[in-house]
Amino acid sequence: MNGFPKNGRGLARAAGVAALTLAGSVTLAVGSAEASVWRCGGQWCSSAVANAPVYQYIGGPYFYTIPQGAIVEINCYFDDSASGIWYLANRPGYREGVVHGNNLATGHDPNPNIAPCV
């Protein structure tokens, strides 16, 4: 016995499972990227995946730290060639500043839902 089905039904069943698995993977990949940000008021929100320092500007003075798990309001992003993606963001009720994308649950940075800062 070589492990191949003797009739077409086994092969069709295996192809169906593979198709469902592939479809499920695509759905999960899109779903997880979409789930990392959501609309809150007139902007996007995410959460901090680590204690996230907030700076006045990239490389500028430190303002405060958003604690891990806290909600973060995001307005737009900057692409700094030296250090990656930064978001203009704030903890609700706190001062706005820049937060590095590695500290936020935005998924792949920059998140496609969030516009670049102009």
C-alpha positions in Angstrom: 0.0 0.0 0.0 1.5 3.4 -1.0 -0.7 5.7 1.2 -2.8 7.0 -1.7 -6.6 6.5 -1.7 -7.9 3.8 -4.0 -10.9 5.9 -5.0 -11.5 9.6 -5.8 -13.4 10.3 -2.6 -10.4 10.2 -0.3 -8.5 12.5 -2.6 -11.5 14.9 -2.8 -11.9 14.9 0.9 -8.2 15.7 1.4 -8.4 18.6 -1.1 -11.5 19.9 0.7 -9.8 19.9 4.0 -6.7 21.6 2.5 -9.0 24.3 0.9 -10.8 24.9 4.2 -7.5 25.1 6.0 -6.1 27.6 3.4 -9.3 29.7 3.5 -9.2 29.6 7.4 -5.6 30.8 7.4 -6.4 33.7 5.0 -9.4 34.7 7.1 -7.3 34.6 10.3 -4.5 36.6 8.9 -6.9 39.4 7.7 -8.9 39.2 10.9 -5.9 39.6 13.2 -4.6 42.6 11.3 -8.1 44.2 11.4 -8.6 43.3 15.1 -5.4 45.2 16.2 -7.0 48.6 15.6 -10.6 49.8 15.9 -12.5 53.0 15.4 -13.0 55.1 18.6 -14.6 58.5 18.1 -13.0 60.2 15.1 -9.7 58.2 15.2 -8.2 54.8 15.5 -7.5 53.0 18.8 -5.2 50.1 19.7 -3.6 48.9 22.9 -0.1 48.9 24.3 1.6 45.5 24.1 4.4 46.8 26.4 5.0 49.8 28.6 5.1 52.4 25.8 7.1 55.6 26.3 5.5 58.7 24.7 7.9 61.4 23.4 7.4 65.0 22.3 8.9 64.0 18.9 11.1 61.2 17.6 14.3 61.4 19.6 12.8 64.2 21.7 11.9 64.7 25.4 10.0 62.0 27.2 6.4 62.8 28.3 5.0 59.7 30.1 4.6 55.9 29.7 1.4 54.2 28.5 1.1 51.0 30.6 0.9 47.7 29.0 -2.7 46.8 28.0 -3.9 50.4 28.1 -5.9 51.9 25.3 -4.1 54.2 22.9 -5.7 56.7 20.6 -3.8 57.0 17.2 -4.0 59.8 14.8 -1.4 59.0 12.1 2.1 57.5 11.6 5.6 58.6 10.7 8.1 56.4 8.9 11.5 57.1 10.3 14.2 55.4 8.1 16.5 55.0 11.1 14.1 53.7 13.7 11.0 52.5 12.0 7.3 53.4 12.4 6.1 55.9 15.0 2.5 56.8 15.7 1.2 60.2 16.8 -0.8 58.9 19.7 -1.9 59.4 23.3 -3.5 57.6 26.2 -7.0 59.0 26.4 -7.0 62.1 28.6 -3.2 62.5 28.3 -0.9 64.6 26.1 -0.3 63.6 22.5 3.2 62.5 21.5 5.0 59.9 19.4 4.9 56.2 20.3 7.0 53.5 18.6 5.0 51.0 16.6 6.8 48.0 18.4 5.0 49.0 21.6 1.5 49.0 20.1 -0.9 46.2 19.0 -1.2 47.7 15.5 -0.2 44.5 13.7 2.1 45.0 10.7 3.5 48.6 10.9 2.3 50.8 9.5 -1.2 49.5 10.0 -3.0 50.0 6.7 -6.0 51.6 8.3 -3.9 54.5 9.7 -3.0 57.3 7.4 0.5 58.9 7.3 1.0 62.2 9.1 1.2 65.2 6.8 
